[in-house]
Amino acid sequence: METKIIVYGSANKFKFKEAQETQKSNEYSTLTKSENTLTEILFVTTFPPRECGIATYSQDLINALDEQFGTSFTPTICALESYTEQHVYAQKPKYILDTDCRNSFIKTAFQINKDKNTKLVIIQHEFGFFVKKETEFKLFYTSISKPIIFAFHTVIPHPSDELKAKVTEMSLVATTILVMTENAATILIQQYNVSSNKIKVIPHGTHLVPPLGLKKIKEQYLLSNRRILSTFGLLGKSKSIETTLEALPTIIKVHPEVLFIVLGKTHPSIVKEEGEKYRNMLEEKVISLNLEKHVLFINEYLKLPKLLEYLQLSDIYLFTSKDPNQAVSGTFSYALSCGCPVISTPIPHAKEVLNDNNGIIIDFENSTQLAKAVISLLENEKLRTKISSNSLQKMASTAWENSAIAHALLFEALTGNVFQLTYKIPSINLDHIKRMTTNIGMIQFAKISTPDLKSGYTLDDNSRALIAICQYYELEQQPTEIGLLKIYLNFIKFCLQPNGSFLNYSNGKKEFTYQNFSENLEDSTGRAIWALGYVCALKEKLPLEFSNEAENLLQIAITNLDKIHSTRAMAFIIKGLYYQNKKENLSLLKLFANRLVQMYKHETTDDWKWYENYLTYANSLLPEAMLFAYLSTNDMTYKKIAIESFDFLLSKLFIADTIKVISNKGWYIKDKINNPIVGGEQPIDVAYTIMTLELFYVVFNNNEYLSKLNLAFEWFLGRNHLHQIVYNPCTGGCYDGIEEHNVNLNQGAESTLSYLMARLTVERINRHIL
């Protein structure tokens, strides 16, 4: 029986529904902590407000887990306290373990064993926590009947027999031992005889930072005329701050504008033992060396936002620890992740990370080497910029978001998959899109998150931007975004030539560039038609001037469209004409649809249901266009081909509950053995697939499409072969793709707009279901 299409509503509802559709979607519900009992992962750790590096680490990790997977499981806390360390917590711990009370160990273990919700225990371990109660601590962890992870924050090389025995005892009980560097893992294997199968390396997490810019942040702190050296952390003798103080006289002879900022309080345990003896010594040394104008002590335990600002205004970060056994440093990691060029002593962490032109290593307590390194960096801005870029690339995988993914995957495996990981959907953030937009249009590329003005503007990106912001406006009705719509629509108007053709590339002076005459611009034309058609579909919601302008531009452009034969350009045009929804253009839509039908019939075989003899980029556009053609014409041939071809494509893209789009390193060729290519996946292909899945789900009400849509969106959040985020929640930008071993950190227009369109698709679907 013929299916009748009823056209109604706005573009976000696709102006249709199938009157004959009887299939009902499954009841949709979102699991929340208040409605369901979630699996609990218990962290045995110090915790803020205790001023301790491990406390801060645990808080950052737990916050990241909650932010990424808040409806999958619940992190809970067993806080370590003592007679002199008792606190009022903002986040109430489930248990308190008093390390000065002998009975507290066995009592807490008993409570943990009784707790049916707790499926896994992770002990953030530092030997100093239990130095007075080692026997009781052993009884504690051997009495726990749940799987245990030991996270070793210190791994001491060349252990004594006694130390080796303690680690061996813990390793025998542990399901997994977590360390933060490959060096620590090697020491455990070679010197402690711990099985490599038990060891998991997850680097110390780091914070993503907003792109404040060195010049801007220095102005904010009234430090525009100063070169800033900085270090931070809880002070103690092991920090060896005096190494820098002794180097400063040499440095300021060459660079009198230098200011050395020492961030952080004295370690609380040191204050209890000897007061401020170490800090007083440093302050006396400053006076004796006449450095009062060149050293600033900030004697505070800084809140994270303030700390990150200080790191971002630093020209060079100095890490001068004199402890050769310091396995890892959170302060060191944070500085690198802020893009600070780092000069460091050779702790194992530094030797592992500072290579490939992303830092300088000096000998312990060697102020001469430090002075020479600082002067050389200050005089070489190009090298500092290169080191900063390399550091950001090196540390990208250590972002707390990625650390949370690595931990969550481990928790899922160790608990026997008693919970299913569901990635939390980030809120919609237009910050990077606004940062990339000038009064001309949206800039094409970015260097990391900084717009690259030299890259100019394209019709491609501004067409995408117009569609994305239209979709955002449609959902949120924010009048403040009207200005963006006007900019993008005006750029399309600028690119439209009097003869009805479009040019694509413009420089920052609004001049068309040579690329317009050396490349095929049919796909760009198609994108422009899609964008203009989408504006026309919103004539009841947008100010009338927008739809009138879009109609006028379409009227000019349509005169040349029938000459286009590019496969994807034809698909874009079908979408645009569908949204424009004018009867007089229906014949043009059918012209392109019929061309796609002929291509499909020419290539299709029993095991190849496609329009071409290869799968390349933006593949999902083709079945999507055929379905739009069906919705416009009610031609069942279009519907049949749309379903067949899309199901064929999905069979190539989804493997083991993960999407893997066709790599730009090699197409998928018909009748050939196509070996899997790792890397070369781009956000635009994932986004197009998501948008097509939305259309097929809304038309056919098939929950398989909805399930795949959600899986595909999680690619941006870490469900990919790298298990790393592609969307940056701090900037609102999207990375330009994932390669075999790394993420491309540049956040260009195409990728960021692709993510936004995918995110808006998820928003529409959720509102439609709920």
N, C-alpha and C positions, 0 to 999 in steps of 0.2 A: 504494500500500500504506500502511496506517495506521502512523504512527510511534508506537512505544511509549516512554513516558517512565518512566525509573527514578528514583525519588526516593531520595537518599542524602546523607550528609555534612552539612556545616554551611552556614550562610547564605552564606559567601563563595564557596562552590562552587555556589550557587543551588539546592542539593538536587536536582540532576537531571543526567542526560546522555541523549543520544539513542542508544538501542541500535542503531538502524539507520544511524547516521551513519558514512559511509565516507570522507568527505573528510579528508585529512591536512593539517595545517598545515605550511607550509614550515619547514625547519630554521631555527631562530632562533640568531643569534650576535651578540655585541656586539663591534664593532671596538675593539681596545685598542692602545695604542702599542707594546706588547711583541709583539703578534701581527701587526701590519701596518705597512707603511711609509707614513706619512702625509705629505701635502704639507707642506712647511715654508715658513714666512714668516720671513724674516731681518730682524731689527731691528739697524740700525747706530746705536749709541747709547752714551752713558755709562750705567753700571749700578752699583747698590749692590754693595759697600759704599762706592763713591765718593759723597761728600756733595755732591750736585748736584741742583738741581730737576728737570732733565731725566732724570737717573738714576732718581729717585723716580717721576716720571711714567711712564717706560717700564716700571718694575717693576710699578706699579699696573695699567697697561694689559695687560701680558702676563699677570699673575695673573688679571685679569678675563676675558681671552680663554680662558684655560685652564679657569677655573671655569664659563664658559658653554658652551664648544664644545670641550672637551678631547679628544673622540674624532673631531673633524672635520679638524683640521689641527694642526701643531705650531709654535708660535713659537720661533725660535732667536735667538741673540744674537751679534752682532759687537761686542765691547766696545771703546770708544775709550779708549786709555791714552796715557801719555807717560812720559818718563824719571822724572818726579816723581810720577806718578799710576799706580802699579801695585798690583794688589789680588789677594787670594785670594777667590774668589767662591763663595757658597753654591750658586748655580746656574751651573754651568760654562759659559762662552761657547763657541760653536762656533768662533769666530775671535777673534783679538785684532788690532786695528788700532792700531799705535803711531804717533801723530800727530807724533812727533819724529823718526821714521825714514823717510827718503825712500822706501826700497825697500818698506816695509810696505804702501804704498797699492796699487801695481801687483801685488804678490804676493797680497794679499788679494782683489783683484778677480779675479785668475786662479783662485784657489781657489773663489770664489763661482760663477764661470762653469762650472767643472768639476762642481759639485755638482748632480746630476740631481734631487735631492729639493727643492731650493730653487726655488720658482716665482715668488717676488716678494720684492723688497728694499724696506724702508721705512727711510729715513734721517731720524733725528731731528736736525734741523739747527739749529745756532746758530753764527753767524759766528765767535765766539770760539774754537770748537773747532779751527779750521783757519787761524787768523790767520797762523801762520808757515809754512804749507805749502799755500797756496791753489792753486798750480800743480799740486802733487801730488794734491790733493783733486779738482780738475777731471779729471785723468787717471784717477783712481779711478772716478768716477761715469760718465764717458764710455766707460770700458772694460767696464763691466758690461753683459752681454747680456740680463739679465733685466729684466722691467718694474720701474720704480723709482717709489716714492712719496717725495716730499720733504715732511716735516712741518715747516713753518716755525714755530718758537717765537718768532721775532722778525720783525716786518714794519715796517721803518722808513719813515715817510712822508717825502715830499719828498727822494727819493734823489739822490745825486750821479750823474753819468754812469757813474762807475766801479762804484758799487754796483748801479745799474740793469743794467749789462752782466752782472754776476755772476749776478743773479737771472734775467735773460733766458737765459743759458747753461744754468742749471739747469732752467728751465721747458721749454726745447726738448728736453731729454733725458727729463724726467719724464713718466710716464704720467698721474700725478695729483699735484697739490699740495694738501696738507692744511693748513688753518689753523683757529684755534679761535674766531674771532669774525667776524661779518659785516663789521665795520669793516676787519679785516685783508684780507678778500676784496676789498672795495671798493678799498682802496689798491693791491692787486696789479693789479686790472683797470684802474683809472684812471691810476695813476702809473707802473706798470711795464709796462703793455700786455700783461699775461698774459691769455690767452684764458679767459673765464669757464667754458668747457666743461672746462677742466683743473682747476678749483678745486673742492674739497669742504670744507665747513665741518663740523667735528665739535668741539663745545665741550670744554674741559678737563674731564676726568672728576672726579667727586666721590664721597665715601664715604657710603653709607647708615649712619646711626648708630642705636644702640639708644635707646629712650625712657627715658633715665636720670632726667630731670626736674631742673630748675635747683636746687630746694631740696635734693633728695637728694644731688646731686653736690657742692654746696657744703658740706654737712654732712660728707661723706666727706673733703674737703680742709681741714676746719676753717676754713672761710671763710664761715660762715653770716651773720655780721654785716657782711660787706663787699660793696660793689658793685664788680664786676670789669670793668675795661677790659683788653683784651688785644690783642696783635699777635704774629705769629710769622713765622719764615723766617730764612734765613741772613743775618746782619747785614752791612751795608755802608752807606756814606754815602747811597746812593740811597733807603734805607728812611726816612730823615729822622725817626728816632725822637725827635729833639730837638724837633720840632713838638709832639708830645704832652707832653713834659716841660715845655715853656714854657707849655702850656695848663693844666697841673695846678694851679698855685697858685690860679687863678680857680675851677677846678672844686671843689677841696676846701674852699674857703670856703663853698660852698653844700652840698656833700656830703662831709664829712670822712671818711666811711666808704669812700671810693673807694680801690681798689688797682689799679695799672697793672702788668700782668704782661707782660714781654718774653720771649718764648719763642724760643730758638734760638742756635746758635753763630755766631761770625763766619765769613763765607764763607772756605773754605780758601785760595782764591787770594789773597784780601785779606790773610790772615794771613801768607802767604809774602812778599807785597810790603811790608807795613807793620806786621806784627804786630797787636797789639790796640789800636792807636792810637784807632780810632773808639770802641770799647767803653769804653776808659779815659776818653775825653772825656765820654761819656754818664754814666758813674759820677760823675765830678767835677761835672757839672751837677746831678745828683741831690742831692749834698751842698750845693752852693752855693745851691740853691733850697729846702733843708730838706725834701726829699721822701723821706727814708730810710724813713719808715713807710708811704709810699704807692707805692713802686716796688719790684718784685721782678724781678730778672734770673734767668732759668733758662738757664744757659750750657750747653745740651745739644742734640744732634741727636736730638730725641725720637722714640721709637718711635710708630708710628701710633696704637695704642689710647690711649696717654697723651696724645698731642696732641689727639685728638678729645674726650677728657674735659675738657681745659682749655678747649677751644672751647665745650663745652656748659655749662660753669659760668660763662661770660662773659655779663655783662649787655649789653655792647656790644663789637663788634670794630672796631679802628681800623686803617685802611690809609692810610698817609701817604706813600707813595712820591712822590718829587719828579721822577721821570723821565716826562716827558709822552709819550715814545715807547714806554713799556712796553705791549706789545700785550695781554698776558694775564698773569694771576697765579694760580698754583695756590693760594697761601695765601688769597687773596681768595675763590676759589671754594669752598674747604673751609669757610671761616667761614660763607658763605651757606647751604651745604648742611647745616650744623649748626643752622640756624635763628637764627644770631646777627644781631641788628640791626647793620648795618654803616654806619660813617661812612668815606667814602673821598675821596681826591683824584681829580681827573677824568682818570685814565688811560682810554684807549679802552674797555677791558673794563668799567670801572665805568660809563661813560656809556651803554654798551649794555645793561647788566644792571640798574642801579639806577634803575628807574622804577616807575610805578604803585604808589607807597607801599610800596616795599620797601628803602628805604635813603636816606641823605643824602649829598650830594656837597658838598665844600668846596674852596676854592682851594688850590693848592700852597703849602706852607710857611706856612699862615695859622693860627697858633695861636689867634687871637681867634675866628675862625669855628668852629674845632674845639671850643673851650671852650663856646661858646654851643650848639652842636649836642649835645654830650654832656649838658649840663645839661637841655636841653629833653627829651631822650629819657629820662633818668633820672627826670624828674618826670612822665612820661606812660606809665604801665604799659600802658594800653590800646593806645597807639600802638605800643609795643615788641612787644606780643603780635601786633598786626595785621601789623607789618613782618616778624616772625618767620614767621608763617603764609604771607604772600605770598612770602617768600624760599624757603621750602620748596617751594611750588608752582612757583615760577620755576625752581628748580634740579633739580626731579625728573627732568627729561629728561636731565640731565647725569650721573646716577649712573653709576659705572663699568660697571655691568651694561648700561646703555643705550649707553654709549660702545663697549663691546665688541661689541654687536650692530651698531652703525653701521660699525665697522671691519671686522667679519667679512663683512658684506654687500658692502662695497667690495672686500675681498680676493677673495671668491667671484666677483665680476664681472670683476675685472682678471686673474684667472688662467684665465678662460674656463671657469668652472664645472668645474675639474678635481677639485674635492671638493664634497661635499654637506654643507651645514650641518645638524648634528644638535645640538639643544639638550640639554645635560646636565641630568639630573633632580635637583633639589635633595633633600637629605635631609629627612625628615619632622620638622617643628618645631611643637610645641604651645605655644610660649611665649605667643603672642598670645591664644590661646584661654583659657589659664589666667589671663592678665592681664585678660581680659574677663569672667571668671566670679567671682561673689561666692557667698556661702553661700545666696543666693536662687536664682540661676540665671545665665544668660549675658546680659549687657547688650546692648541692641539696637544702639546706634550707637557710633562712636568719632570723635573729632576728631583727624584724622591717625591716630596710633596710641594716643592717650590715651582710655581708656573714658569715654563720656559718661553719667555716672550719671543725669542728668536724663532721658535717653531711655527709661529703664525696661527692662522685660523683655517678651518675647512668647512665646506658645506656639509660634509658627512657628520661632523661633530655637532654643528649647530642645528642640524635637522634632528639628530638624536636628542639634543638638549631641549628642543622645542617640544618634542613628544613627551619626554620624561617630566618636564615641568608642567605641561598640560595635565598629565596623569596625576601629578602631585596636587595641582590646583583642584582637579576634579574630586579628589578624595578629601582634601583638607579645607578647601575654599579659603585660602590665605591670600587676601588682596595684596599683601606685600610682595608676592612673587609675580605680579603683573609686569613689573619692570623687567624681570628676566625674560618673560615671554616676548615682550616688545623687542628686546635686543636680539633674540634668536630669530624672530620672524623678519626683522629688518635685515639681518645678515643673509637670509635666504633670498629676500627681495634684491639685495645687492648682487647676489650671484646669478640671478636670472637675467639672461641676455635678451635683447629686443626680438631676436628670431625665435625665442622660446626655449633655447638650450640653456644649460647651467654650466658655470665654471665652479671649480671646487676649492682651489688653493688661493689664499691671500696672505700677504705678509702683514707685519704690524702697522704699516703705513696705509693699509687698505688698498694695496696694489696687487693685482693678480700676478702670479708667478709662472715661471716657465713650465712647471709641472702640469699645468692645465693643457699644454699642447703636446705632451709626450705620454700621457696616460689615457686609458679608456675611462670616460666619465659617466658611463651608463648607470653603474651602481649608485653613484652619487646622485644622479638625477632621480633614480627610483626612491632613494631615501627622502629626498626633498618632497616628492609627490606623497609619500606616506605621511610625512609631517604636516603638509598642508591639508591633506584630507582629514587628518585627526583634528586639526583646529576647526575645520568645517563642522565636524560632528559635535563640537561643543558650543555651537552658536547660541544655545539656550542658557549656557552657564558663563561664558566669557563675555566681556564687553563686545558689543556688536562690531566695533571697528576691526577686531581680530578676524572674525569669520568673513567679513566683507573683503578684507585684504587677502586672506587665503584663497577665497573664491576667485578674485581677480587674477592672482598669480597663477592659479591652476588653469584658468581660461587661456592664459598666454602659453603656458607650458604644454598643454594637452595637444597643441597643433603638431608637435614633433614626436610624440610618444610612440606612434605606431612603427617608427623606424627602429625601435630598440629591440634587440634580440638577446641581450645578456640574460641568462637564466634568473639570477637573483634580482636583477633590476626589474624584470617582469613581475616577480613575486612582490617586490616592494610596491610596484604600481598597482597591482591588484588590491593590496591592502589599502592604499590611499584612496582608490576609487570606491572601494567598499565603504570606507568611513565617510567619504563625501556624499554618497548615497543619492546620486542624481541619475534619473532614468536615461537621460540623453548620453551618458557615458557608459551605459551598461554594455553596449556593443564593443567598446574598447576593452573593457574588462574581460569579456568573453573571448576577444581576439587573443589576449595574452594567455588566458586559461587554456584555450584550445592548443596553443603552441606548446604549453607544458604537457598537455595530454598526448600530443604527438611524440614529444620527446620520451615520455614515459612508455608509450606503447613500443617505441623503437628499441628501447634498452631492456625492458623488463623480461625476465625469465622466471623459471620456477623458484630459483634461489637468489634472484636479484630484482628487487622491486623498487627501482629508482629511475630518475629522469636522465641521468648521465651515467657514464661507465666508471665513475669514481665518486667518492664522498670527499668533499673538500671543506670549505668554510661555510658558516651560516646555513647549514643543511636544512634545519627545521623550517626555514622560511618557505620551502617549496610545498610540503604538505599543508602548512598553515595557509598559504595562498590558495591552494586548491579547496580547502574547507571554506575560506571566505568566498570563493567563487560559487561554491554550492549554496551558501547562505544567501547570496545575491540573486541566484538564478533558479535554484531548486533543481538543478541538473544532477541526477543521481550518479552519472559517470564521474563528476568531480568529487562527489562524496566518497565513492568507492575507492578511487585512486588516492584520495587524501588519507583514508584509513589504512590502506595497504602500505603506502609508502612510509607513513609515519611509524607504524608498527615495525616495519623493516628497519628504519633508522634507529628506533629505540633499542632494538635487539643488538645493535652494534655499539650503542653508547653506554648502556647500563650493564655493569658486571659486578656481581656480588654486592648488591645494594649500594653501589657507588657509580656516579657518572664519570665517564672519561671521554671527553669530546675528541674529535679527530685532531691529531697533532698538526701544527703548522710546519713540522719538520718532515712530513711525508703524508700524502693522501692515501685513502683506502681505495685500492684499485680492484675493479671487477675481474673475476677469473684469475686472480693471482693470490699467492700465499702472502698474507699481510701480517708480518711479524709485528707484535706490539711495540709501539714507540713510546718511550717514557719521556714526559715533558712536552713542551710546546703547546700547552693548553691555555686558551685565552678566555677571559671573562665574557666576551661578546657571544661566543658560541654557547656557553652555558646559559646566558641570559635569554638568547633567542629560543633555546630549547624550553626554558621555563615558560616563556610567553606562549609558545605553541601548546605546551601541556595544559596551560590555563584554558585556552580556547577549546581544546578537545574535551577537557573535563566539563566545562560549562555546557557545551553542546550535547555531549553524550552521557553526562552524569556517571562516568565510569571511574570508580575510586582508584583504579590502577594508575590512571593518569595523575590523580591527586597525590598518590603516594610517591610517584616518581618526581613530581614537581617539588615536593618537600625535600626529597633526597638530593635533587639537583641543587636546590638553594643552599643546602648545607655544604656544598663544595666551596662556597665562599667563606664558610665559617670554620673549615678545617677537615671536612670529610673528603679528602683528596689523597693522592699517594704520598704527599709530603707530611700530611697531618699538620698543616700550618694554615693560619688564616690568610685569606686573600683580600678580604675587606678589612680596612684599618678603622676601627671604631673611634680612634682618637682624632683623626683628621676628617673622617667622613669620606675619604678617598678609597679607591680600589686599586690594588697592585695590578700591574700590566700582564700578569700571567705567571704560570708555574713551569719551571724547567725540570730537568731530571733531578737536580740536587738542591735547587734554591728557588725562592720566589723573586721575581723581578720587582723591585721595590718602587720603581717609578709609578706614579699615580696619574696617568694621563686622562684626557677627556673621554676617550672611547671606553676605557675600562670602568671609570667612575660612573659614567652614564649607564653603562650596561648593568652594573650592580644596582643602581637606583631603579632602573626599570624592572629588574628581577625582584627587588625588595617591594616595590609598589604592587607587583603582581601578587606576591604573597599576602600583602595587606588586603587587596581586593578579595582574594579567595577567602581569607579568614573572616572578613566582614560579610561576605556572601553566605558562608556556612553558618556563622553565628546569628 
